[in-house]
Amino acid sequence: MRFDGVWFRYARRAPWALREAAASVEPGQTVVVLGPNGAGKSTLLQLAAGVLRPVRGTIRDRPRTVGWVPERFPADQPFTALGYLRAMAELRRAPASAADDWIDRLGLTEHTGTPLPALSKGTAQKVGLAQALLTPPGLLVLDEPWEGLDARARTLIPDIVAEITATGGAVLVSDHRGEIAGLPEATHWSVAAGALRVETTVPAAARPDADEVVVEIAVPRTAADDAVVRLRESGHRVLGVREIKDFAVRPEPPAGARWEGPR
């Protein structure tokens, strides 16, 4: 998908929200969109998803199937959570099990009978995420998808991004929290005052520090998601989560001794 000299503004005499944007997104690529609030990130993402149309320029080769998750899911609709997802699945000709699969994965089971307007912001956001994934998207566009989500759901988003790109889909995600900026192989776009710039280097916040060390910790399985969120909120980079089986903690050998077996 290519942005060819894209300009956009919300009214004829309004200032330009985006000016002469030029960039491309390749299959299997993750693009993290960075920038301060009001810089034009949401405008860029809505243009990418096809929600908005350019005033000047064009967007070429948008994938046929687009999953779009706005920053705030429009929950003022006459459906329950389950009714909405099943209706969307039918509309998109997705398998009948698709809604149930994402309800289970995102922890929505206890809210299936709740009317959408009665959902909390975080739970409504999960419904919005689920609807975007009912059919595998060729392009997934996420506008600050963490807002209001619980710890478990927030840790799932990098996994979902990796799954989409592994099958050849592309992902655009805005991130002012730094939750996904350090994702390996991600391209970084920055938006400031309506101008788009494709970064050629990894932002400093995502770059390994020469003084960093890796500290391995073990937590109960049920506390893993919360631990990841707390570590990130404290400014630490989480490199991964793995099973503890086949991993043994060896004590430090006495002074002068050495290990004889394999390490």
N, C-alpha and C positions, 0 to 999 in steps of 0.2 A: 504494500500500500504506500502511495506517495502523496505528500503534500506539495503541490506545485504552486508556489507564490500565493498562498492562501491569506486573504484579509477577511476580517469579520468585525462588525459593530452591530449593536442592538437596535439602533435607530439611525435614520438618515443623517441627523446632525450630531449624533453621539460620537465621543472619541472612539478610536479604533481599539477594540479589545485584543485583537491579534493582527499583526502587521507582517505581510510578506513571509509567512512561514514556509520553509522548505526543508523537508526531511523525508526519510523513508523508513518503513518497518518491514523486516524480512520475516518469512515463515520461520517459526521456532525461536524468535527473538523476544526478549523481555525489555521493554523500555520503561524506565522509572522517570517520571516527570517531577522535577523539583522546582521549588520557587515559593516565595511568600504568598500569603493570602491576598487575593485581589490582583495577582500578577497576570492571570489569564489561563491558569492551568485547567480549570473546569471548562472554559470555552474551548480550549484545544481538544479536550477529551470528548466533549459533545460533538464537535466537528468530526472527530475520528469515528465515533459511533454512528454518525448519520443523524443524530438528533437535531443538529443545526446544519445549515448549508452555507458555504462560503459566499460572501458578498462579491469578492473577486478571487480569481484563481480557481483551482479545482483539486479534488482528492480523487486519485486514480487507484483502481485495482483493490478496492475494499473487499475483503473476503465476504462470501455470500452469507455466512452465518455469523452474526455478531452478538455477543453477550454484553449487556450494558448494565452496570451497577452505579447509579448516582450516589452522591454523598448522603442524601436522605431519601429513603424509599417512599414513594407516594402511597401511604397506607390508607388514605380516605377512600376506600372502595368497598362495595357491598359483598364481601366474600369472607369466609373463614380462611385461615392460613392454608389448610388442606384443599379447600375448594378452589382457591386462587391458583395454587400450584398445579392441581389436576387440570383446571381449565386451560392454563398456559401450556401444559404438556400436550393437551389435545390440539390446541391451536397450532403448535409447532410440529405436530405429528411425531412427538417423542414417544418412546415406549411407555406403556402404562405404568411400569415400575419406576420410571425416572423420578417422579415426585417423591415417592416413598423412600427411594434410596437417598436422596439429598436431605429429606426430613430426618432420617436416621443419622446421617453423617454430621449434620449441623446441630444436632441436639434439639430438634423442634417437635419431638413426639408429643410432649405434654401441652403443646400450644396448637395442635392441629385443629381443634374445634373453636379456637378463639377468633372472634371477628378481627379483621386487620386493624381497624381504628383503635382497638383496645390493647394492641400489642405495645410493649415498650419499644423505644427507639432501636435498641440493640437487637431485639427479637425480630422486629420488622426488617432490619438490615439483613438478617440471616435469610428471611424470605426473599428479599431482593437478590441476594447472592445466589440462592437456590434457583430462582427463575432464570437467571443468566446462564446456568449450567445444565439446564434440562436436556439440551442437545449440545454435543461437543462444539464449542465455538471455534471458527477459524480466526476470530479476533475477539479477545476478552478485554473490555475497557472498565477499569475500576477507579472510581473517583473517591479517594480517601476511604477505602473500604473498612478500615478499623473502627470508625467512629461508633461508639456505643456497644461494640461487641464484647462478649466476655472473653476470658483468658483462653479457653479452649478453642473458640472460633477464630480468634486472632492468630493463634499458632498454626491453624489450618491453611491460611491464605498463601504463605510461601509454598506449601505443598501443592495446592491447587494450581498455582502459577507454573510450577515445575511440571505438573502433569499435562497441562495444556501445551506448553512449549515442546515437551518430549514427543508429542504426536503431530508436531508441525504447525500448531497454532501460534499466534502472536499475542502478546499481552502488553497493554499500556496501563500503567498504574501510577496515580499521583500519590506522593508520600511526603508529608511535611514532618512526620514523626520519626523518620529514620528507621522504620520497622523493616523495610525491604531494600533500602538503598545499597546495602552491601551484598546483595544477591550475586553469586558468581556469574560472570559473563553478561551481566545486564548492561545495556546502553543507558546513558543518562542524558536526558534533555532538561534544560533549564529554561524557565519562562520568567521574564522580568519586564514589567511595563509593556506587555504585549509583544515583546520580541522573543522569538524562539532561538535557542542556541543548542546545538548538538555537542555534548562534551566529548573531548578526545581523551580525557584522563578521568580516572575514578575520583569522585569528590573526596576531600580530606576525611570526612566523617566515615567513609566506607573503606579507607585505606589502612592496611596494617601499620601499626606503629612499631618503630624499632625497639621501643622499650616494653612492648607487650609480651606477656607470657601466657601459656595455656594452662588453666587450672581445671582439672576434671573433678566434677562433683557427682554424687549419686543422690537422687531423691526418690521418694515413693512414686510409683507409676501414676497414681491419682493426683499427685501434686506437680507433675512435670509441666503441664501447660502454664500453670500459675507461676512456676519458677522461671520459665522462659520469659514471660511477660515482665516479671519483676526485675530480672537481670537486664533486659533491654531498657526498661524505664530508668534504671540506675546508670545507664550509659555504657553498659558492657556489650560486646559483640558476641552473639551466640552462634557458634560455628556448626552446631548440629546436635541432634538428639539420637541416641542409639540404645539398643538393648544392653543390659549389663552381663548377659551370659557370655561365656568364653573370655571374660575379662577378669583378671585376678590382680589385686593390689599386692605388690611385693614390698616387704619392709626394706628399709635401707640396710645394706650390709654393714657389718662392723668395720671400723677403720682398718684399712690394710687388706681386707678380704675382697674377693671378687666372685662373681657368679660363674659357675662352671657350666650350667645348662643354657639352653637357648633362651633368649629374651623375647 
